[in-house]
Amino acid sequence: MLDTLINKLTPQYQNLKYRTVFLILFAVSLFVRLPFFFRDYIDRDESTFILMGQSWVDGHLPYTELWDLKPPITYLFFAIIIYIFGKSFLAIRLVGALIVAITAFYTYKISLTATTKKVGFWAAIGCVALQSMFGSLQGVMSEHICMVFFMPALYILIKKNNAFWYAAAGLLMGLSLMTKLNLGYIVLLLGFYILYIHFKERAYGKGVWRSMLFGLGILTVIFMTFLPYYGNAYPEVWWKSVVLASLEYAGTRRYSLFGFLPISLFMGAFFYFSWKRNYLDYKNPTIQWVSLAVVGIVFSFIKGGRINGHYLIQLHPIFMVPFAIFVSQISLLKKWNYRPFIFFILLLLPVESYLEYGNIIKTKITRGTFFNGEGITVPKYIKEHRIDTENILFLGYHVGYWSLNAKPPVKSATHPSNICRNELFPFYGNPRETSVEELRYIMEEVQPKTVVIRKNRSIFDPQLIEENTYINTLLKNKYKSPITVDMAEIYLKRLP
């Protein structure tokens, strides 16, 4: 009976059409991510992107009213969704599920240039899983957005062979780069590789011409993001926020090189062993392109000096191609009937999704709505009790600004952690020099009448002792005892 069920659920790989594959990938993405559509926020960065996108819809270019450290295409992505669908968590998360499926689909298409439909299909399924499970990956992150441009661009470079497509690949790479700047390293590598493969064939003119078209596509996108600022007499805003601030950020708060040791050792061992055992055919152009892309991504992590769980979203869609081929070459797996185990693994993997399905059902029963989270319940409480929102300050759950039609009181509060990134202050015209000075300005000059924090959590990074001591002391002395709403605390300023 189990074998019959597995056979029915296992696709007939040789008959798979592109449309069928995409629909399967979208269905899997939707199933895994659907229960998280109703959360207020999944990652604080996503909340910031929403605020920046809304500000753009309201007529303010990024970095002029609010400020955060990402290139403009990230905010444009959110602005377009908000402009079309209004303030809708559902719309943002649904588009997120769609772009995960598109990225995985191009993992599949790239795989087909080097392996079978079966291997490519499972590479794509793995791509969906690794972009959607564990931690903050169920949100819509800048890494998700950049890869939906990057993977089609990589496919074009591998598959197409004329000047028009090289220019198209450049445009897509430019969109990807203007979403995540760390991809600059990999874009350079790929550009040089275009020259290499043509020079190797003694097609010098063709190599130079196609490299130029590829670069021109990238520069066109960069210029188009700069143009609105130039037209509004803000050229220095773009330059400082997009370029200089990113360079400064990459040079500070770096992790120890030992933090990159596990991923570096793993990748080194993987490529060495796959070469030694002939599990990957390094004469295959696809394997060359993909391997170079993987090396470029890992190098960008090391060069950027930090790596978080959601950074790996950039690695998974590319790496799943050689990894799936590698696994398919293991002789033990060829002889072993692993299908029942794969079935149960796939059934058990989305445990976070199952728990979240239970959470939204419970929320619906107890509160009459599927939507949950302090970014929703706190604004609802504030509206119902007519609490003053003048200069309201969210030091937690800051997507609450969106629900209240409010704005952060200062640029640095767009993302609460930016208050303590004093090295970035000069790039958006903040006259304060230290994070404590910024906090004093916000709390003693701006004087928010309402402050929202996360309950039982350090307001800022626990290592920032002076900042935490200042804000905790001020809240205790100048504000009333907090009102608790779920896992948030609302502080109301005492009357003088």
Stockholm file with secondary structure:
# STOCKHOLM 1.0

chainA/1-496         MLDTLINKLTPQYQNLKYRTVFLILFAVSLFVRLPFFFRDYIDRDESTFILMGQSWVDGHLPYTELWDLKPPITYLFFAIIIYIFGKSFLAIRLVGALIVAITAFYTYKISLTATTKKVGFWAAIGCVALQSMFGSLQGVMSEHICMVFFMPALYILIKKNNAFWYAAAGLLMGLSLMTKLNLGYIVLLLGFYILYIHFKERAYGKGVWRSMLFGLGILTVIFMTFLPYYGNAYPEVWWKSVVLASLEYAGTRRYSLFGFLPISLFMGAFFYFSWKRNYLDYKNPTIQWVSLAVVGIVFSFIKGGRINGHYLIQLHPIFMVPFAIFVSQISLLKKWNYRPFIFFILLLLPVESYLEYGNIIKTKITRGTFFNGEGITVPKYIKEHRIDTENILFLGYHVGYWSLNAKPPVKSATHPSNICRNELFPFYGNPRETSVEELRYIMEEVQPKTVVIRKNRSIFDPQLIEENTYINTLLKNKYKSPITVDMAEIYLKRLP
#=GR chainA/1-496 SS CHHHHHHHHSCCGGGCCHHHHHHHHHHHHHHHHGGGGGBSCSSHHHHHHHHHHHHHHTTCCTTTSSCCSSCHHHHHHHHHHHHHHCSCHHHHHHHHHHHHHHHHHHHHHHHHTTSCHHHHHHHHHHHHHHHHSSGGGGSCCHHHHHHHHHHHHHHHHHHCCSHHHHHHHHHHHHHHHTTCGGGHHHHHHHHHHHHHHHHHTTCHHHHHHHHHHHHHHHHHHHHHHHHHHHHTTCHHHHIIIIIIHHHHHHTSSCCCGGGGHHHHHHHHHHHHHHHHTTCSCTTSHHHHHHHHHHHHHHHHHHHHTCCCGGGGGGTHHHHHHHHHHHHHTCHHHHHSCCHHHHHHHHHHTTHHHHHHHHHHHHHHHHHSCSCBSHHHHHHHHHHHTTCCCTTCEESSCTTHHHHTTCCCSSGGGSSGGGGGCGGGGGGGTCCCCSHHHHHHIIIIIICCSEEEEETTSCSSCTTCHHHHHHHHHHHHHHBCCCEEETTEEEEEBCCC
#=GC SS_cons         CHHHHHHHHSCCGGGCCHHHHHHHHHHHHHHHHGGGGGBSCSSHHHHHHHHHHHHHHTTCCTTTSSCCSSCHHHHHHHHHHHHHHCSCHHHHHHHHHHHHHHHHHHHHHHHHTTSCHHHHHHHHHHHHHHHHSSGGGGSCCHHHHHHHHHHHHHHHHHHCCSHHHHHHHHHHHHHHHTTCGGGHHHHHHHHHHHHHHHHHTTCHHHHHHHHHHHHHHHHHHHHHHHHHHHHTTCHHHHIIIIIIHHHHHHTSSCCCGGGGHHHHHHHHHHHHHHHHTTCSCTTSHHHHHHHHHHHHHHHHHHHHTCCCGGGGGGTHHHHHHHHHHHHHTCHHHHHSCCHHHHHHHHHHTTHHHHHHHHHHHHHHHHHSCSCBSHHHHHHHHHHHTTCCCTTCEESSCTTHHHHTTCCCSSGGGSSGGGGGCGGGGGGGTCCCCSHHHHHHIIIIIICCSEEEEETTSCSSCTTCHHHHHHHHHHHHHHBCCCEEETTEEEEEBCCC
//
